[in-house]
Amino acid sequence: MPAVLVFAVFLIAVAFAVPIGIAMVAGALSPIIFTGTGGSIPQLINNAFSGANSTPILAVPLFILGGIIMAEGGISKKLFNFFAYFVGHIPGGIPCAVIITCLFYGAISGSGPATAAAVGAMCVPFLVSLGYERKWSSAIIVVAGGLGVIIPPSIPFILYSLATGVSTGDLFLGGIFPGILIGVCLMIYCIVHCTRKGEDKSLIKEAMNGLKEQGFFHLLIDSLPALLCPVIVLGGIYAGFVTPTEAACISVFYALIVALFIYRTIKISDIVPIMVSAVRTYGGLAFVLAFATAFGRVLSLTGASSAITSFITGTFDNVWIAVSVCVVLFLILGMVMDTGPAIIILAPILLPAMEAMGLDPVHFGVILVCCLAIGLATPPFGLNLFVVSNIAQERPMAIASKAIPFIIAFLIALVMIVYIPWFSTWFQG
């Protein structure tokens, strides 16, 4: 009964559009107030403070700050020019360069909306100037921007690690091949679409000639500081020199050096507004993270976690059937719930059951994040959809209709990621 009460109050609060953090507080308080179980209010407050007072959690705001600095520094244009130099001449090459830029920019920002905003602000007008349809160009960014939460360093993977105790480094490694696979599937669709529908070859040739005139070495030198950012951050983690939190701190200082002194695209006076933007972005999530620990503790004390584990293991005799049900659940929730809160709530509840059935925790984390990444591009609450619609000055639903083929390509990759664990676990040996 107490466990049911926790979920009932939480879901009712969410249904009435109560913010996720407040809904978690209400759900956690309900068994304490009405049944006297689940601990006490002082314990709840202590758990909330202990959830916020964590060194690993600092990686989240620091990666957010580093990503915003890079976005304000115009890094996406440097990356796009470099990748377009190689693939812009093939059919669908310019859209493919946009997807590769999203893929690589995700390794800088760790965020889907940040990737969509930074790449979309530059690429949507450029694609339109080359004759591509505005809605279709926007749809590329909407879906490919989701790669920002899959390619390491990924903020959702950090949240999953905080919620479950799974190694952040293993999760980062687990996201590399799935992110590349999704990017490849999206690029294949772009090539097929542009081959069938045609492109304005004269405009594309003119743009490519401009890049060719700059020369490979000029483009390489110009984009090298941006290209080195994920190498420095991830290399430091995997070489054992720094922890993910320390790597996040390094990313901030590196982004400042690149944007202030190398590209000179921001000024000292811009730093305070950038930090304010980062605080605003992280503020709501920080509240959710603080009470996630308290919420999880109440679930444990009321027996909810063990009850769910018993239900799943008792209902499904095959792990892949259970995983398939979870995938459908994640895809639906991704449409109505932000990525961060969804991970914080779902991961600690469902992971024990999945592990009991023999599923690798890293693989489960990759599945969860990939499913929720699709939700960034789907109505009614897809964040990428609204970010790009503001940039393109198009209605979100108009872009969503053009995004359907891209989402299908994403789903094809998702099927392989879900049912072929190798993509997520290869680096673990």
Secondary structure, DSSP 8 states (H G I E B T S, - for coil): -HHHHHHHHHHHHHHTT--HHHHHHHHHHHHHHHTS-S--HHHHHHHHHHHHS-SGGGHHHHHHHHHHHHHHTTHHHHHHHHHHHHHTTSTTHHHHHHHHHHHHHHHHH--HHHHHHHHHHHHHHHHHHTT--HHHHHHHHHHHGGGGGTSSS-HHHHHHHHHH---HHHHHHHTHHHHHHHHHHHHHHHHHHHHHH---HHHHHHHHHHHHHH-HHHHHHHHHHHHHHHHHHHHHHHTTSS-HHHHHHHHHHHHHHIIIIIS--S-GGGHHHHHHHHHHHHHHHHHHHHHHHHHHHHHHHTTHHHHHHHHHHHH-SSHHHHHHHHHHHHHHHHHHS-HHHHHHHHHHHHHHHHHHTT--HHHHHHHHHHHHHHHTTSTTT-HHHHHHHHHHT--HHHHHHHHHHHHHHHHHHHHHHHH-THHHHGGG-
